[in-house]
Amino acid sequence: MIIWAIIKDGLFAAIAAVGFGAISDPPKRTLGGIALLGAIGHAIRFILMNILEFDIASASFVGAFSIGMISYWLGKKLRCPMTTLYIPALLPMVPGIYAYRSVHALIMFMQSMAHATTCSNQATDYMHQFLFNATVASLVIALLAVGATAPMMIIGEKAFALTRRKNHTTMHKCKNKP
């Protein structure tokens, strides 16, 4: 049963990633790669959270790092920048429920402050909920960004040369000119 849950999680993430990718109008040849990256990254996070009991932030970082590393290899194969592939693949991993809960708690806090004389304990609870959910959402989003861009920092110059042809001589011509 757990295998089916992993496959289902990856499939839905792939569909969402292609949807996010289609918005930015990438080359059609990249949509399969975006789907693959979205499925792999989300499945890795699912496995880490549900089987190995990682927290959402750490699992998201590992999933994003995996997406970044695979997007380097896939970018070479598809001859497109890594960012074209990994940004739409990361978007299904954004923790929307935590962002929603933080906004909801903030609204409830503000409403309870209007009745501060009777609901001070309730206002404190809403503020705690807001701080917890906003912190989780912010941390996960930051770790998604760091995890996906870390491979570009590790790989370095090679990551920026993915779309260049091997026999590309424009740079050599420019160096020879006075």
N, C-alpha and C positions, 0 to 999 in steps of 0.2 A: 504493500500500500504506500509506503514512503516513496518508492521510486515513482509511482504515479503522481504523487503530490509534487515532487521535484520537477517532473516533466511538465505538469500543468502550470506550475509557477513560471518556469522558463518560457513556455508557450505564450502565456498572457503577457509576460514582460517583452517578448519578441514583437507581439502585435502592437503593444504600446510604443515600443522603440521605433518601429516602422512608421507609426502615426506621427510621432514627434519628428522623425527624420523627414517625412514627406512635407512637413510645414516649411522646412528650410530649403526645399527644392534641391537636394543633392543629385548627382548623376544617378540614373536608374540602376546602374551596375553596383552601386553601393548599398542599396536597400537590403539585399540578402545579408551582407556583412553586418549592417546595423542590427538586423534581427538576430543574427548569431551572437553578436556581442551582448545585446540586451538579455538574451536568454542565458548565456553563460554567466554573466555578472550577477544577475538576479538569482540564478540557481545556486551559485556559490554562496551568496549571502543567505539564502534560504537554508542550505545545508549547515552553514556555520551557526545560524541562530537556532534552528530547530533540532539538529542532531548533536552538534558539539556545544551547544548552549553559550555561544558568544553573545555579547551585547550587540545592539543594533549598530552602534557607532563603529566598533571594531570590525564587525562583519561587513559593513558597508565599505570601509576602507579597503579590505582585502578584495572584495568584489570589484571595486573601482580600479584598484591596482591591476587586477587581472584583465579588466577591460582595456586599460591603457597599454599593457604589454601585448595583448593580442591585437590591438588596433595598429601597433607598429608593424607587425608581421602582415596583417591584412591590408594595411595601407600600401605596403610594397607590392603586394599581389594585385590590388585594384588600382594602383597608381593614383592615390588620392591622399590628402592630408589626414593625419591621425584625428584631428579635431572633427572632421566631417563624419567620422565613424563613431568616436566615443561620446560626443556630447549628446546625441539623441539616445544612445544606449544607456547613458547614466540617468536620464530623466525619470524613467520608471522607478528608480531607486530613491528618489526624493521622498522624504517621510511626510507626506501630505497630512496624515492623521494627526501627527504631533503639531504641525503648524495650525491646523484647524482647531485642535483642542486649546492651543495657546490663545488664539484670537477669541474663541468662545469664553474661556476663563477670564480674559481681560474685559470683555463686554459684561460678563456677569459680575465681575469685581466692581466695575463702574456703576452698574445698576444697584448693587448692594450698598455702595457708598452713599447713594442718595437717601438711603434709610439707615445711616450709620449708627444711630442710637439703638436700633434694635438688632442689627445684623453684623456687628463688628467681628464676631467669631467666624461668620460665614464669609465675610470679606477677606479675612486672613487665609481661609482655605482656598478661595479663588486665586489669591495672589500666589500661594504656593503652587497651585496647579499651573498657573501661567508661567512661573519661573521654571518649573520642571520641564514642561512641554516645549517652551521656547528654547531652553538650553539644549535639549535633545535634538530638536529640529536644526538649530544652528550648528551644533557640533557635527551632526551627520552630514549636512550640506558642505561644511568646510572639509571634512574628511573625504567626501566624494571628490571634491576638487583637487585636494592634495594627492589622493590615490591615483586619480586618472592622469594628472600631469607629472607625477614622479617619474614614470618611465621616460618622458621626454627629457627630464633633467639627467637621468642616468645614461640614456643612450646618447644624448647630446646632439651634435651636429648631424648625425645620421638621420635623426627624426625629422629634420627640416629638409632633407634632400630626397624624400620619398618620391616626389613627383618629377624629379629630374631624370633625364635619360642618362645612361652610363656614358654615352659618347657625346654628351653635351659639352661643347667647347666654348661657349660664350664667356665663361669665367677666364679661361686661358687666354682668349683674345684680349680681354680687358687688362690682364696683368702685363701683357707685352707692350701695350701702348704707353708712350711717355706721359 
